[in-house]
Amino acid sequence: MSTIFIDQVSKQYKKGKQALQDVTLRMEAGVWGLVGPNGAGKTTLLRILASLLKPTSGVVSWDGEDIVAYPQALRCELGYLPQHFGVYPQLTAYEFLRYIGELKGLTGSLLRHRVDTVLDLVHLTNEANHRLRTFSGGMIRRIGIAQALINDPRILVLDEPTVGLDPAERVSFREIIASLQGERLVILSTHIITDIEVMATEIALLRDGRLFWNGTCDALLADATNTAWSVTLDPAAFERLRATYQTSQAIRHGKLVEVRLVAHTCPHPEAVRVEPTLEEAYLSLLSLEGQEATFSTPS
Ligand SMILES: Nc1ncnc2c1ncn2[C@@H]1O[C@H](COP(=O)(O)OP(=O)(O)OP(=O)(O)O)[C@@H](O)[C@H]1O
């Protein structure tokens, strides 16, 4: 089945604000993109899903099992990459992955096979015997992805997996996600909307600790119809427009600036409607200041 059901989950940190409020969401097998502004509650939700943090109230179940009360069943099938991933710098890449594999209960030839497989997936086979203290930030991120995959998990929870990856490695990460076969649930949080566009089948948007919107990429684009505009202006007019509207792109052509922006009504007499990108659709949704996303199609 590979289904997570988040039922009215709230989280209040002891010395902090309400990080999640009454979040209810059913996540079925596929790739889910969890998006939202800084502080929206993404990491908090992912840590709850990875059973590292208990909600203040609400229930999370995995294929019908309550994972807050009984986290063990989920942990065997989980791969998790935290936002801030720490390693043992004195270990080699191979030793570290072997150690994580052992913690997950792998042994013998299966353990060796999985370590080799994940090193190959993240293109670090040649560095297998190098100590982690010699790795760059991007390489450590790749080791993080490798350790999350070591047990061939049925549920993969990745908190900002592509941060620090160079463009080629980001493409290769997308290929890894696309290559995962079978009934699997992948949940990844990111601020990079292109990652979502390429990888995710479903999007969940958190805002101020609440589930603000969820649906497919196509539904998000459909909801944003008529909200992307293009206009070419002189720099002073561009600055005036930028003070009022959310611009998504500005390209200089000599003395003029070609601007793309998001607005729910025509922002300038010379502006023409354009097809929104997914990023513009996301910005359009977020620009509904303080409102529920009433024109969305939540499932
Ligand atoms: N351990 C903590 N104690 C107190 N407050 C916390 C703690 N962790 C997070 N918060 C607060 O909870 C809210 C949600 O934080 P969270 O890290 O889940 O958001 P996020 O969407 O992952 O943000 P970002 O995109 O910046 O990583 C924020 O207001 C944050 O300051």
Ligand as a Chemical Component Dictionary entry (heavy atoms), coordinates in Angstrom:
data_LIG
# 
_chem_comp.id                   LIG 
_chem_comp.type                 NON-POLYMER 
_chem_comp.pdbx_formal_charge   0 
_chem_comp.three_letter_code    LIG 
# 
loop_
_chem_comp_atom.comp_id 
_chem_comp_atom.atom_id 
_chem_comp_atom.alt_atom_id 
_chem_comp_atom.type_symbol 
_chem_comp_atom.charge 
_chem_comp_atom.model_Cartn_x 
_chem_comp_atom.model_Cartn_y 
_chem_comp_atom.model_Cartn_z 
_chem_comp_atom.pdbx_ordinal 
LIG N1  N1  N 0 13.231 22.989 18.160 1  
LIG C1  C1  C 0 12.452 24.053 18.002 2  
LIG N2  N2  N 0 12.068 24.793 19.081 3  
LIG C2  C2  C 0 11.267 25.867 18.934 4  
LIG N3  N3  N 0 10.750 26.276 17.745 5  
LIG C3  C3  C 0 11.101 25.582 16.641 6  
LIG C4  C4  C 0 11.956 24.430 16.710 7  
LIG N4  N4  N 0 12.118 23.949 15.451 8  
LIG C5  C5  C 0 11.391 24.744 14.647 9  
LIG N5  N5  N 0 10.778 25.722 15.357 10 
LIG C6  C6  C 0 9.883  26.748 14.824 11 
LIG O1  O1  O 0 8.789  26.088 14.208 12 
LIG C7  C7  C 0 8.419  26.762 12.996 13 
LIG C8  C8  C 0 8.498  25.764 11.821 14 
LIG O2  O2  O 0 9.873  25.430 11.623 15 
LIG P1  P1  P 0 10.335 24.384 10.524 16 
LIG O3  O3  O 0 11.824 24.246 10.659 17 
LIG O4  O4  O 0 9.503  23.178 10.638 18 
LIG O5  O5  O 0 9.964  25.162 9.175  19 
LIG P2  P2  P 0 10.458 24.914 7.668  20 
LIG O6  O6  O 0 9.253  25.063 6.809  21 
LIG O7  O7  O 0 11.197 23.629 7.575  22 
LIG O8  O8  O 0 11.446 26.126 7.452  23 
LIG P3  P3  P 0 12.716 26.274 6.434  24 
LIG O9  O9  O 0 12.174 26.298 5.049  25 
LIG O10 O10 O 0 13.293 27.611 6.845  26 
LIG O11 O11 O 0 13.652 25.139 6.713  27 
LIG C9  C9  C 0 9.347  27.947 12.857 28 
LIG O12 O12 O 0 8.699  29.077 13.386 29 
LIG C10 C10 C 0 10.542 27.565 13.709 30 
LIG O13 O13 O 0 11.160 28.726 14.239 31 
# 
loop_
_chem_comp_bond.comp_id 
_chem_comp_bond.atom_id_1 
_chem_comp_bond.atom_id_2 
_chem_comp_bond.value_order 
_chem_comp_bond.pdbx_ordinal 
LIG N1  C1  SING 1  
LIG C1  N2  SING 2  
LIG C1  C4  DOUB 3  
LIG N2  C2  DOUB 4  
LIG C2  N3  SING 5  
LIG N3  C3  DOUB 6  
LIG C3  C4  SING 7  
LIG C3  N5  SING 8  
LIG C4  N4  SING 9  
LIG N4  C5  DOUB 10 
LIG C5  N5  SING 11 
LIG N5  C6  SING 12 
LIG C6  O1  SING 13 
LIG C6  C10 SING 14 
LIG O1  C7  SING 15 
LIG C7  C8  SING 16 
LIG C7  C9  SING 17 
LIG C8  O2  SING 18 
LIG O2  P1  SING 19 
LIG P1  O3  DOUB 20 
LIG P1  O4  SING 21 
LIG P1  O5  SING 22 
LIG O5  P2  SING 23 
LIG P2  O6  DOUB 24 
LIG P2  O7  SING 25 
LIG P2  O8  SING 26 
LIG O8  P3  SING 27 
LIG P3  O9  DOUB 28 
LIG P3  O10 SING 29 
LIG P3  O11 SING 30 
LIG C9  O12 SING 31 
LIG C9  C10 SING 32 
LIG C10 O13 SING 33 
# 
